[in-house]
Amino acid sequence: MAKNYFYDITVVGAGAAALAAVWGCVKEAKIALVTGNPAKNSTYFAQGGIAIATGKDDSPKLHVEDTLEAGRYINNKRAVEILATEGIKRVLQLDRYYPFLDRDNGIIKLTKEGGHRKARVAHAKGDRTGKFLRESLIKVITKEKNITLFHSQVESILADEKGVAGVITDRGEKIISRAVILATGGIGALFKKRTSPNNLQGTLYSQITKLGGNLSDMEFVQFHPTALNIKSATRLPLISEAVRGEGAIIVNAKEKPINVKHPMRHLAPRDVLARTIWEYESKGEKLFLDARKIKTFPTRFPFIYALLRKFGIDPSKDLIPITSSVHYHMGGIETDEEGKTNIPGLWVVGEAAATGVHGANRLGSNSLLECLVFGFRAGKSVNTHIYNETSSKIKPTYIKEKQNRHDIRYIREEISNSAGLIRDKETLLKAIEKLKRKYRSFYNLPPQAFTIYSVLLAALLREESRGAHFRKDYTEENDKFKTRSHLNLKKLKEWWNNL
Ligand SMILES: Cc1cc2nc3c(=O)[nH]c(=O)nc-3n(C[C@H](O)[C@H](O)[C@H](O)COP(=O)(O)OP(=O)(O)OC[C@H]3O[C@@H](n4cnc5c(N)ncnc54)[C@H](O)[C@@H]3O)c2cc1C
């Protein structure tokens, strides 16, 4: 028997986006913060940093230009401008309240990352930016806000005729509120080779689509070029791009630098480098990061250093084995620049959202920034919505989604690779056919299978290569597709029936 709880706002997640959203909410609001395992989020693992154009020779305008270039010009330009300008304000505000950024004589230290023409990546304790950013956010919100923490997994979204009306958790809690902010992270755990935690599987996309929400840019799955290449791990540990920003290069087993066809070479955007790595690997070559010239490695990257030592690698002497790996999802649930979806009462922020800020490819260190900026904006936006109705008067209609936890293995082993780094019509179609054979009807798709189907379909429909989406049967960008992609329930169902 479900127990009812009544709140003004329900926030789902415990990464940077969820916490920033809580930060944006008014202090009078009664907030339910619902999160599966609070330690399992990408934010905690974020190493390299957070991009802010505060350097002497830098400006938000240059940051915008680099973000658009990496996103291959299908970004939502307004969202990018907000990111680059409001981002500085938000990061400095948080750092003023609870300092977390590394400084040198009071000046914020900045480093370079792939695709950034200027050094603009601020960081915390060298390579623990996510952890310390998160801690600062937790300090701010626990001091200022009225929060109840639920250690539960959200299984269903509640709705009534007015829109979203709360959530139901795996522990039978029925949390009723007129506003829900989802910050459930990316979909990396649908893939076998990934850097993200196991619980990020896009399990709520199916329900949101069935409630009338839209998905955007689902085909754009980012691969990181330098994950640590070790066989035993389920999640590949990351070797931050900032290591290359400090001078490391990618070499083959004979210590020869790889040939990168891009003016920024070993700091080229992630899609370019990840594909270059794939080309070498498909010829049987093993690749490595050569960081031996970085004399300050143990102090500049203490977390990565400790990790490498655990695997018996000494970066001052040894080459570091690397491979490319799924890392980030540019797509997700479509929102405006306030995090608002087209479903009344539902906001989505962080990696789960598709504001269009990243376009076809995210620039490194723009994600934590996105979480802070758009999370905070969503919190502010919710404030105007919550006092219209007392939550105890809401009578939600229960929506039950079938959960099938065993399918994740099947999706990782048999399906998601077809939506990998190199795609083509034949492999994408084959993967969709397999899903159709296994599940028969569209409505039988378990949540994770639904999400990967939407990635496969969006990848199939984009008959060009752009940013992170590379089709070997359409290797060039095509102006006909110079726009974001959109999927809704009708389109997803029609293609399922007609393919
Ligand atoms: C190894 C690694 C390094 C990275 N380094 C950087 C970096 O240096 N700079 C940068 O900008 N970005 C980096 N990124 C990307 C960035 O960390 C993420 O995009 C960002 O942290 C996402 O934040 P989020 O709040 O949206 O989601 P997350 O931080 O992933 O949090 C999602 C939360 O939702 C919860 N959740 C999910 N589903 C449910 C459910 N059904 N019910 C309840 N709770 C649920 C999870 O438990 C989790 O707490 C990195 C990512 C990884 C994996």
The ligand as an SDF file (V2000), in Angstrom:
LIG
                    3D

 53 58  0  0  0  0  0  0  0  0999 V2000
   33.9570   10.2260  -15.3870 C   0  0  0  0  0  0  0  0  0  0  0  0
   33.2890   11.5100  -15.8000 C   0  0  0  0  0  0  0  0  0  0  0  0
   34.0240   12.6950  -15.8140 C   0  0  0  0  0  0  0  0  0  0  0  0
   33.4160   13.8950  -16.1930 C   0  0  0  0  0  0  0  0  0  0  0  0
   34.1350   15.0710  -16.1340 N   0  0  0  0  0  0  0  0  0  0  0  0
   33.5050   16.2500  -16.4030 C   0  0  0  0  0  0  0  0  0  0  0  0
   34.1790   17.5000  -16.2250 C   0  0  0  0  0  0  0  0  0  0  0  0
   35.3310   17.5570  -15.8020 O   0  0  0  0  0  0  0  0  0  0  0  0
   33.5000   18.6360  -16.5070 N   0  0  0  0  0  0  0  0  0  0  0  0
   32.1910   18.6350  -16.9530 C   0  0  0  0  0  0  0  0  0  0  0  0
   31.6350   19.6960  -17.1980 O   0  0  0  0  0  0  0  0  0  0  0  0
   31.5440   17.4630  -17.1100 N   0  0  0  0  0  0  0  0  0  0  0  0
   32.1630   16.2810  -16.8420 C   0  0  0  0  0  0  0  0  0  0  0  0
   31.4700   15.1070  -16.9920 N   0  0  0  0  0  0  0  0  0  0  0  0
   30.0490   15.1570  -17.3250 C   0  0  0  0  0  0  0  0  0  0  0  0
   29.2860   15.6250  -16.1050 C   0  0  0  0  0  0  0  0  0  0  0  0
   29.8670   15.0830  -14.9540 O   0  0  0  0  0  0  0  0  0  0  0  0
   27.8270   15.2000  -16.1550 C   0  0  0  0  0  0  0  0  0  0  0  0
   27.2610   15.4820  -17.4030 O   0  0  0  0  0  0  0  0  0  0  0  0
   27.0400   15.9730  -15.0930 C   0  0  0  0  0  0  0  0  0  0  0  0
   27.6640   15.7960  -13.8450 O   0  0  0  0  0  0  0  0  0  0  0  0
   25.6110   15.4970  -15.0660 C   0  0  0  0  0  0  0  0  0  0  0  0
   25.0040   15.9850  -13.9150 O   0  0  0  0  0  0  0  0  0  0  0  0
   23.4880   15.6470  -13.6190 P   0  0  0  0  0  0  0  0  0  0  0  0
   23.1800   16.2960  -12.3220 O   0  0  0  0  0  0  0  0  0  0  0  0
   22.6700   15.9590  -14.8020 O   0  0  0  0  0  0  0  0  0  0  0  0
   23.4670   14.0590  -13.4810 O   0  0  0  0  0  0  0  0  0  0  0  0
   24.2660   13.0970  -12.4780 P   0  0  0  0  0  0  0  0  0  0  0  0
   25.3460   13.8190  -11.7790 O   0  0  0  0  0  0  0  0  0  0  0  0
   24.6470   11.8950  -13.2390 O   0  0  0  0  0  0  0  0  0  0  0  0
   23.1690   12.7370  -11.4050 O   0  0  0  0  0  0  0  0  0  0  0  0
   22.0290   11.9830  -11.7590 C   0  0  0  0  0  0  0  0  0  0  0  0
   21.3260   11.5980  -10.4830 C   0  0  0  0  0  0  0  0  0  0  0  0
   20.0410   11.0660  -10.7770 O   0  0  0  0  0  0  0  0  0  0  0  0
   19.8150    9.9210   -9.9590 C   0  0  0  0  0  0  0  0  0  0  0  0
   18.8150    9.0950  -10.6410 N   0  0  0  0  0  0  0  0  0  0  0  0
   18.8180    8.6100  -11.9150 C   0  0  0  0  0  0  0  0  0  0  0  0
   17.6730    7.9600  -12.1890 N   0  0  0  0  0  0  0  0  0  0  0  0
   16.9050    8.0500  -11.0590 C   0  0  0  0  0  0  0  0  0  0  0  0
   15.6060    7.5890  -10.7070 C   0  0  0  0  0  0  0  0  0  0  0  0
   14.8360    6.9090  -11.5720 N   0  0  0  0  0  0  0  0  0  0  0  0
   15.1480    7.8390   -9.4460 N   0  0  0  0  0  0  0  0  0  0  0  0
   15.9000    8.5180   -8.5500 C   0  0  0  0  0  0  0  0  0  0  0  0
   17.1370    9.0080   -8.8500 N   0  0  0  0  0  0  0  0  0  0  0  0
   17.6310    8.7710  -10.0730 C   0  0  0  0  0  0  0  0  0  0  0  0
   21.1710    9.2670   -9.8280 C   0  0  0  0  0  0  0  0  0  0  0  0
   21.2500    8.4230   -8.7090 O   0  0  0  0  0  0  0  0  0  0  0  0
   22.0500   10.5180   -9.6830 C   0  0  0  0  0  0  0  0  0  0  0  0
   22.0980   10.9440   -8.3510 O   0  0  0  0  0  0  0  0  0  0  0  0
   32.0670   13.8960  -16.6210 C   0  0  0  0  0  0  0  0  0  0  0  0
   31.3410   12.7070  -16.6170 C   0  0  0  0  0  0  0  0  0  0  0  0
   31.9310   11.5180  -16.2160 C   0  0  0  0  0  0  0  0  0  0  0  0
   31.1290   10.2490  -16.2410 C   0  0  0  0  0  0  0  0  0  0  0  0
  1  2  1  0
  2  3  1  0
  2 52  2  0
  3  4  2  0
  4  5  1  0
  4 50  1  0
  5  6  2  0
  6  7  1  0
  6 13  1  0
  7  8  2  0
  7  9  1  0
  9 10  1  0
 10 11  2  0
 10 12  1  0
 12 13  2  0
 13 14  1  0
 14 15  1  0
 14 50  1  0
 15 16  1  0
 16 17  1  0
 16 18  1  0
 18 19  1  0
 18 20  1  0
 20 21  1  0
 20 22  1  0
 22 23  1  0
 23 24  1  0
 24 25  2  0
 24 26  1  0
 24 27  1  0
 27 28  1  0
 28 29  2  0
 28 30  1  0
 28 31  1  0
 31 32  1  0
 32 33  1  0
 33 34  1  0
 33 48  1  0
 34 35  1  0
 35 36  1  0
 35 46  1  0
 36 37  1  0
 36 45  1  0
 37 38  2  0
 38 39  1  0
 39 40  1  0
 39 45  2  0
 40 41  1  0
 40 42  2  0
 42 43  1  0
 43 44  2  0
 44 45  1  0
 46 47  1  0
 46 48  1  0
 48 49  1  0
 50 51  2  0
 51 52  1  0
 52 53  1  0
M  END
$$$$
